[in-house]
Amino acid sequence: MSDAALAVRDWLRGAGYTVSAGGPSRTDGVQLVVTKVGGTATETVEQAQLQIDVWGDRSYAECASTTLAVKAALVSLNHESLNTGTFGFGTSGVSDRFLPDPEADRPRFTITTTLTLRHQGD
């Protein structure tokens, strides 16, 4: 079984976004952090519940516009290859919430969604 968060990270990197597996490692520009927070799976089909944190440096506007672009890309995801052997077949419940980091004074939006994936050739 493929890693759903890794597949989405690969797909977002391919779209030109800066993405990390852990917390934000940069303080300049916008960075995405993708985490699988739940879901169910069979051998070939997975319903992955994902959280995508969109971290900005100091610019709320850039962080907000990136959040809208990522949400639009997720909603349009249908029969698209995310990485070798993993295909996205749509999302449900794509929503976001503004959750700034008060300690670091950085804007952050959190996107949550359930993504349906089909895995082939593991």
GUKE-27645 format. One record per atom (N, C-alpha, C, O): x, y, z; residue number from 1; atom name. Coordinates in steps of 0.02 Angstrom, whole numbers, plus 50000, padded with zeros to 5 digits. Layout:
X  Y  Z  NUM  CA
...
***
This chain:
50042  49941  50000  1  N
50000  50000  50000  1  CA
50044  50062  50000  1  C
50092  50066  50039  1  O
50029  50109  49957  2  N
50066  50171  49953  2  CA
50047  50218  50011  2  C
49995  50209  50042  2  O
50089  50266  50023  3  N
50078  50316  50075  3  CA
50038  50374  50043  3  C
50064  50408  49999  3  O
49977  50386  50066  4  N
49934  50438  50037  4  CA
49965  50507  50044  4  C
49964  50546  49997  4  O
49993  50522  50103  5  N
50023  50588  50114  5  CA
50083  50598  50068  5  C
50093  50652  50041  5  O
50124  50545  50059  6  N
50181  50549  50014  6  CA
50158  50561  49942  6  C
50187  50601  49906  6  O
50106  50526  49921  7  N
50079  50535  49853  7  CA
50056  50607  49841  7  C
50069  50635  49788  7  O
50022  50636  49890  8  N
49998  50705  49884  8  CA
50056  50753  49886  8  C
50057  50803  49849  8  O
50105  50741  49929  9  N
50165  50784  49930  9  CA
50200  50784  49862  9  C
50218  50837  49837  9  O
50209  50724  49832  10  N
50240  50719  49766  10  CA
50200  50758  49714  10  C
50229  50794  49673  10  O
50134  50751  49716  11  N
50090  50784  49668  11  CA
50095  50860  49675  11  C
50098  50896  49625  11  O
50094  50885  49737  12  N
50099  50957  49749  12  CA
50167  50984  49729  12  C
50172  51039  49702  12  O
50220  50946  49743  13  N
50287  50968  49721  13  CA
50290  50973  49645  13  C
50318  51020  49618  13  O
50260  50924  49611  14  N
50257  50925  49538  14  CA
50219  50985  49511  14  C
50231  51007  49455  14  O
50174  51012  49552  15  N
50136  51072  49532  15  CA
50173  51137  49550  15  C
50149  51191  49538  15  O
50234  51130  49579  16  N
50275  51188  49592  16  CA
50273  51215  49663  16  C
50301  51268  49676  16  O
50240  51180  49709  17  N
50236  51203  49778  17  CA
50297  51178  49818  17  C
50325  51126  49802  17  O
50315  51216  49870  18  N
50366  51193  49917  18  CA
50330  51154  49971  18  C
50286  51180  50006  18  O
50349  51090  49979  19  N
50313  51044  50023  19  CA
50363  51009  50069  19  C
50418  50990  50047  19  O
50344  51000  50132  20  N
50386  50962  50177  20  CA
50346  50907  50210  20  C
50284  50909  50211  20  O
50381  50858  50238  21  N
50348  50802  50270  21  CA
50333  50816  50344  21  C
50286  50789  50372  21  O
50373  50859  50374  22  N
50363  50876  50445  22  CA
50338  50947  50451  22  C
50299  50971  50410  22  O
50359  50980  50503  23  N
50340  51049  50514  23  CA
50373  51095  50463  23  C
50417  51074  50426  23  O
50353  51158  50462  24  N
50382  51204  50414  24  CA
50456  51215  50428  24  C
50476  51228  50485  24  O
50497  51208  50376  25  N
50570  51213  50386  25  CA
50597  51279  50360  25  C
50656  51294  50369  25  O
50555  51318  50328  26  N
50577  51382  50300  26  CA
50539  51439  50333  26  C
50485  51429  50360  26  O
50569  51497  50329  27  N
50533  51556  50353  27  CA
50519  51606  50298  27  C
50490  51659  50310  27  O
50540  51590  50237  28  N
50525  51635  50180  28  CA
50479  51599  50132  28  C
50486  51539  50119  28  O
50431  51636  50105  29  N
50385  51607  50057  29  CA
50333  51563  50090  29  C
50328  51558  50151  29  O
50293  51530  50048  30  N
50240  51485  50071  30  CA
50264  51414  50069  30  C
50297  51393  50021  30  O
50248  51375  50120  31  N
50267  51305  50123  31  CA
50207  51264  50144  31  C
50168  51284  50187  31  O
50200  51205  50113  32  N
50145  51160  50129  32  CA
50171  51101  50170  32  C
50225  51076  50158  32  O
50131  51079  50219  33  N
50146  51020  50259  33  CA
50086  50974  50253  33  C
50031  50993  50273  33  O
50096  50913  50227  34  N
50042  50866  50216  34  CA
50047  50809  50266  34  C
50100  50779  50275  34  O
49991  50795  50301  35  N
49988  50743  50351  35  CA
49925  50701  50341  35  C
49871  50728  50332  35  O
49933  50635  50344  36  N
49874  50592  50343  36  CA
49851  50586  50416  36  C
49890  50566  50459  36  O
49788  50602  50428  37  N
49762  50602  50497  37  CA
49711  50546  50509  37  C
49687  50539  50565  37  O
49695  50507  50458  38  N
49648  50453  50467  38  CA
49627  50424  50400  38  C
49655  50441  50347  38  O
49578  50380  50402  39  N
49551  50351  50341  39  CA
49544  50276  50345  39  C
49557  50245  50397  39  O
49523  50247  50289  40  N
49515  50175  50283  40  CA
49546  50153  50217  40  C
49554  50193  50171  40  O
49563  50088  50213  41  N
49595  50064  50152  41  CA
49581  49989  50143  41  C
49576  49951  50191  41  O
49577  49971  50079  42  N
49578  49900  50060  42  CA
49644  49891  50023  42  C
49687  49935  50024  42  O
49652  49835  49990  43  N
49715  49822  49954  43  CA
49727  49872  49897  43  C
49784  49889  49883  43  O
49673  49895  49865  44  N
49682  49938  49807  44  CA
49649  50007  49813  44  C
49668  50053  49776  44  O
49602  50016  49859  45  N
49567  50081  49865  45  CA
49576  50108  49935  45  C
49572  50072  49985  45  O
49590  50173  49938  46  N
49600  50206  50003  46  CA
49560  50270  50007  46  C
49556  50308  49958  46  O
49529  50281  50064  47  N
49497  50344  50080  47  CA
49540  50377  50133  47  C
49535  50359  50192  47  O
49583  50423  50113  48  N
49631  50453  50159  48  CA
49606  50521  50183  48  C
49590  50564  50143  48  O
49604  50530  50248  49  N
49588  50595  50277  49  CA
49653  50632  50285  49  C
49699  50610  50321  49  O
49658  50690  50251  50  N
49720  50727  50249  50  CA
49712  50796  50279  50  C
49659  50827  50276  50  O
49767  50820  50309  51  N
49772  50889  50332  51  CA
49831  50920  50294  51  C
49886  50893  50295  51  O
49818  50976  50263  52  N
49871  51013  50227  52  CA
49877  51081  50259  52  C
49832  51123  50254  52  O
49933  51093  50292  53  N
49945  51158  50323  53  CA
49982  51201  50273  53  C
50033  51182  50245  53  O
49955  51260  50261  54  N
49984  51309  50216  54  CA
50015  51364  50259  54  C
49979  51406  50287  54  O
50081  51363  50265  55  N
50117  51411  50307  55  CA
50142  51468  50264  55  C
50172  51457  50211  55  O
50130  51529  50286  56  N
50157  51588  50253  56  CA
50218  51613  50291  56  C
50231  51591  50347  56  O
50254  51659  50261  57  N
50308  51691  50299  57  CA
50278  51746  50342  57  C
50268  51736  50402  57  O
50263  51802  50313  58  N
50228  51856  50349  58  CA
50167  51881  50311  58  C
50129  51922  50335  58  O
50159  51855  50249  59  N
50107  51881  50205  59  CA
50043  51840  50210  59  C
50040  51783  50186  59  O
49992  51869  50240  60  N
49927  51837  50243  60  CA
49899  51826  50173  60  C
49873  51773  50157  60  O
49905  51877  50130  61  N
49876  51874  50063  61  CA
49906  51816  50022  61  C
49869  51780  49989  61  O
49971  51808  50024  62  N
50003  51754  49986  62  CA
49983  51686  50014  62  C
49971  51639  49976  62  O
49979  51680  50079  63  N
49957  51618  50111  63  CA
49885  51602  50092  63  C
49869  51545  50076  63  O
49841  51652  50094  64  N
49770  51642  50076  64  CA
49762  51623  50003  64  C
49722  51579  49988  64  O
49799  51656  49958  65  N
49791  51640  49887  65  CA
49819  51570  49871  65  C
49791  51535  49829  65  O
49872  51550  49905  66  N
49898  51482  49896  66  CA
49847  51431  49921  66  C
49837  51379  49890  66  O
49815  51446  49977  67  N
49764  51401  50005  67  CA
49707  51391  49954  67  C
49685  51335  49943  67  O
49683  51445  49924  68  N
49630  51440  49874  68  CA
49652  51399  49814  68  C
49613  51360  49788  68  O
49714  51409  49792  69  N
49739  51372  49734  69  CA
49746  51297  49749  69  C
49729  51256  49707  69  O
49770  51280  49808  70  N
49776  51209  49827  70  CA
49707  51178  49834  70  C
49697  51121  49812  70  O
49659  51213  49864  71  N
49591  51186  49869  71  CA
49561  51174  49800  71  C
49529  51123  49789  71  O
49571  51221  49753  72  N
49544  51212  49685  72  CA
49577  51152  49651  72  C
49543  51114  49617  72  O
49641  51143  49661  73  N
49676  51085  49632  73  CA
49649  51020  49661  73  C
49640  50971  49625  73  O
49637  51018  49726  74  N
49610  50958  49758  74  CA
49541  50942  49732  74  C
49526  50884  49718  74  O
49498  50992  49726  75  N
49430  50982  49702  75  CA
49429  50956  49631  75  C
49386  50915  49613  75  O
49477  50978  49590  76  N
49478  50957  49519  76  CA
49514  50890  49509  76  C
49516  50864  49453  76  O
49543  50863  49561  77  N
49580  50800  49557  77  CA
49533  50743  49540  77  C
49490  50725  49580  77  O
49541  50713  49482  78  N
49498  50657  49461  78  CA
49535  50615  49409  78  C
49552  50640  49356  78  O
49547  50553  49425  79  N
49582  50507  49380  79  CA
49652  50533  49362  79  C
49674  50526  49305  79  O
49686  50563  49410  80  N
49751  50592  49397  80  CA
49804  50553  49435  80  C
49795  50535  49493  80  O
49860  50540  49401  81  N
49916  50505  49433  81  CA
49950  50552  49482  81  C
49971  50607  49464  81  O
49956  50530  49544  82  N
49990  50570  49595  82  CA
50064  50553  49598  82  C
50106  50597  49605  82  O
50080  50490  49594  83  N
50148  50465  49588  83  CA
50144  50395  49560  83  C
50089  50371  49545  83  O
50199  50361  49552  84  N
50199  50295  49521  84  CA
50152  50247  49556  84  C
50162  50230  49614  84  O
50101  50225  49520  85  N
50055  50176  49546  85  CA
49998  50202  49589  85  C
49959  50161  49614  85  O
49992  50267  49599  86  N
49939  50295  49641  86  CA
49900  50347  49601  86  C
49929  50394  49574  86  O
49835  50338  49599  87  N
49791  50383  49561  87  CA
49740  50413  49608  87  C
49711  50379  49650  87  O
49728  50479  49601  88  N
49677  50513  49639  88  CA
49610  50508  49603  88  C
49607  50518  49542  88  O
49557  50493  49640  89  N
49491  50487  49610  89  CA
49440  50533  49643  89  C
49381  50516  49648  89  O
49462  50590  49665  90  N
49416  50639  49691  90  CA
49424  50652  49766  90  C
49452  50611  49803  90  O
49397  50709  49786  91  N
49399  50729  49856  91  CA
49329  50744  49880  91  C
49284  50756  49840  91  O
49321  50743  49945  92  N
49257  50765  49975  92  CA
49273  50805  50037  92  C
49324  50794  50070  92  O
49229  50851  50052  93  N
49236  50891  50113  93  CA
49298  50934  50115  93  C
49330  50939  50168  93  O
49317  50966  50060  94  N
49375  51009  50059  94  CA
49357  51075  50095  94  C
49315  51112  50071  94  O
49390  51088  50151  95  N
49376  51149  50188  95  CA
49441  51177  50216  95  C
49492  51142  50219  95  O
49439  51240  50237  96  N
49499  51269  50267  96  CA
49480  51312  50326  96  C
49422  51332  50335  96  O
49530  51324  50367  97  N
49521  51366  50426  97  CA
49585  51406  50437  97  C
49640  51378  50430  97  O
49579  51469  50455  98  N
49637  51511  50469  98  CA
49659  51498  50540  98  C
49622  51512  50588  98  O
49720  51472  50549  99  N
49748  51457  50615  99  CA
49819  51484  50619  99  C
49867  51446  50613  99  O
49827  51549  50629  100  N
49894  51578  50631  100  CA
49935  51553  50691  100  C
49907  51533  50742  100  O
50000  51554  50683  101  N
50045  51535  50737  101  CA
50060  51599  50777  101  C
50097  51642  50754  101  O
50032  51605  50838  102  N
50041  51667  50876  102  CA
50113  51677  50900  102  C
50135  51734  50909  102  O
50149  51623  50912  103  N
50217  51629  50938  103  CA
50265  51654  50884  103  C
50308  51696  50898  103  O
50259  51628  50824  104  N
50305  51646  50770  104  CA
50278  51702  50727  104  C
50312  51725  50681  104  O
50216  51724  50740  105  N
50184  51776  50700  105  CA
50183  51758  50626  105  C
50200  51799  50583  105  O
50163  51696  50612  106  N
50159  51672  50543  106  CA
50087  51652  50527  106  C
50054  51620  50567  106  O
50063  51672  50467  107  N
49996  51650  50447  107  CA
49997  51576  50429  107  C
50046  51550  50403  107  O
49941  51542  50444  108  N
49934  51472  50426  108  CA
49861  51457  50414  108  C
49818  51475  50454  108  O
49847  51425  50358  109  N
49781  51397  50344  109  CA
49788  51322  50348  109  C
49839  51294  50327  109  O
49737  51289  50374  110  N
49736  51216  50376  110  CA
49678  51193  50332  110  C
49620  51210  50343  110  O
49696  51152  50282  111  N
49647  51123  50236  111  CA
49636  51051  50258  111  C
49684  51015  50273  111  O
49573  51030  50262  112  N
49558  50960  50276  112  CA
49515  50933  50219  112  C
49474  50968  50190  112  O
49527  50869  50203  113  N
49489  50837  50150  113  CA
49494  50761  50156  113  C
49539  50735  50190  113  O
49449  50727  50124  114  N
49454  50655  50116  114  CA
49467  50642  50042  114  C
49428  50663  49999  114  O
49521  50608  50027  115  N
49543  50594  49959  115  CA
49535  50520  49945  115  C
49558  50478  49984  115  O
49503  50504  49890  116  N
49497  50434  49868  116  CA
49555  50419  49821  116  C
49565  50454  49772  116  O
49592  50366  49837  117  N
49651  50346  49798  117  CA
49642  50273  49775  117  C
49611  50233  49808  117  O
49671  50259  49717  118  N
49676  50190  49694  118  CA
49749  50174  49685  118  C
49785  50212  49652  118  O
49771  50120  49714  119  N
49841  50099  49711  119  CA
49847  50040  49662  119  C
49806  49994  49663  119  O
49899  50042  49621  120  N
49913  49988  49574  120  CA
49986  49968  49579  120  C
50029  50011  49587  120  O
49999  49904  49573  121  N
50067  49880  49565  121  CA
50113  49888  49625  121  C
50174  49896  49616  121  O
50087  49886  49686  122  N
50131  49889  49744  122  CA
50173  49827  49750  122  C
50213  49820  49796  122  O
***
